[in-house]
Amino acid sequence: MITATADSPEEVEVRQHILVFSTSTISDIGIDLAGSIHLHYSPTVVSIPIPCSSGIRPEWILYALNRGFDGVFVAA
């Protein structure tokens, strides 16, 4: 679901909704560190912690895309 907002015809902002599967032993540490040093990332990004990237079922990715996410990222 790509949403666009504009205050004027020249100004268009595109917001893409991304689902992130992040591994709890590797990627979550980086996400926490980014938050602790106040780095900004889009509020349209949703992160789901998982124990291991090998546990991601393809149906989960298809489900997310069918429910309106524009992309799925596996951070491992």
C-alpha positions in Angstrom: 0.0 0.0 0.0 1.9 3.0 -1.2 0.3 6.2 0.1 1.1 9.6 -1.3 0.5 12.9 0.4 1.0 16.4 -1.1 0.6 19.9 0.0 1.3 21.3 -3.5 1.4 19.7 -6.9 5.2 19.9 -6.9 5.6 18.2 -3.5 4.7 14.5 -3.3 5.8 12.2 -0.4 5.6 8.4 -1.0 5.3 6.2 2.1 6.0 2.5 1.6 5.1 0.0 4.3 7.9 -2.5 4.9 7.8 -5.6 7.1 11.2 -6.5 8.6 11.9 -10.0 10.0 15.0 -9.5 12.2 17.0 -12.2 14.0 17.1 -11.7 17.7 20.8 -12.5 18.0 22.1 -10.4 15.2 19.8 -7.8 13.7 17.9 -6.8 16.8 21.1 -5.7 18.4 21.7 -3.3 15.5 18.1 -2.0 15.6 18.4 -1.4 19.3 21.8 0.4 18.8 20.3 2.6 16.1 17.5 3.6 18.5 19.9 4.3 21.4 21.8 6.8 19.3 18.5 8.4 18.0 18.8 7.4 14.4 15.6 7.9 12.5 13.8 5.3 10.5 10.4 5.5 8.9 7.4 4.8 11.1 6.0 2.8 8.2 8.5 0.1 9.0 7.3 -2.8 11.2 9.9 -5.1 12.7 9.2 -8.6 14.0 11.9 -10.4 15.9 12.5 -14.0 15.1 15.0 -16.5 16.6 16.6 -17.5 13.3 16.0 -16.5 9.6 15.7 -20.1 8.6 12.4 -20.3 10.5 10.7 -17.8 8.2 8.0 -19.6 6.2 7.3 -18.3 2.6 3.6 -18.1 3.5 4.4 -15.4 6.0 5.9 -13.2 3.3 3.0 -13.8 0.9 0.6 -13.1 3.8 2.3 -9.8 4.5 2.2 -8.7 0.8 -1.4 -9.7 0.5 -2.3 -7.7 3.6 -0.9 -4.4 2.1 2.9 -4.4 2.9 4.9 -3.1 -0.1 8.0 -5.2 0.8 9.4 -7.7 3.2 13.1 -7.5 4.4 14.8 -10.4 6.1 17.6 -9.0 8.3 19.9 -11.7 9.4 
